[in-house]
Amino acid sequence: MNPLPIGIFDSGVGGLSVAREIHSLLPAEPLLYLADTAYCPYGGRSVDEIRARSVAAVGTLYERGVKAVVVACNTATGAALELLRAEFPIPILGLEPAVKPAAQATRVGRVGVMATAGTLRSERFGRLVSTFAQGVEVFAVACPGLVELVEAGETEGELALGALSELLAPLREAGVDTIVLGCTHYPFLREAVAEVMGSGVTLLDSGRAVANHLDRVLRDADALADGPGGEIRMLTTGNPAAVATVVQRLEDLGDLARA
Ligand code: DGL
């Protein structure tokens, strides 16, 4: 048994979509969440910048004493996962776009991937597609602006729907029946994406898969917590009051996360 918290980090509040899956699967675990808000978004930054921010973020969590870290950011995983594993002597779990389950789920053989430019240009993403999407056409769209909308708590309404109609036009034209939400901010836009794409399209993210992976890693190391209900404590490199306001606006998180 290990009562230390699990560290989770993202460029901003997007990784809370992963934290909520972890909390739902492992409710006894205390979670320490770091939002690197002062440097958000990561998607358009250089690989070197994303690596430097990832090392700084995990360093902060490590110094506070966490038993494992979940990199709840596809962009940081793509740029920095191996580096983080080499730097820190605790389990570091990454998160990748759900290309494999999407390739298995599609009935028409056409899958869309929404992700940041940083994720799409990473070698890790190229490997993911060539390994798991053979025989399936993959239409990847970089989605600039969506992270900023979620960071502002704008997950429904005209702004979100307007941006998504434009960004998703190529996926509608391609006739995909399955879309990967390949950035941890995007599950907060799930209803808006569904509205734009129509109900016949399946939307997949990786939150539950990473929670299951974490469960196995902690179980194998006999490092699960056994205390009363764990909560999410939040840290941010940005303005804590502003981040707390957004967290309150994001569905289902108000009672869970405390900045
Ligand atoms: N939420 C992140 C991801 O999963 C990063 C978004 C960003 O900062 O651009 O890719």
Residues whose N, C-alpha, C, O or C-beta is under 5 A from the ligand:
A	BS01	DGL	D10 S11 G14 C40 P41 Y42 G43 A72 C73 N74 T75 T116 V147 G182 C183 T184 H185
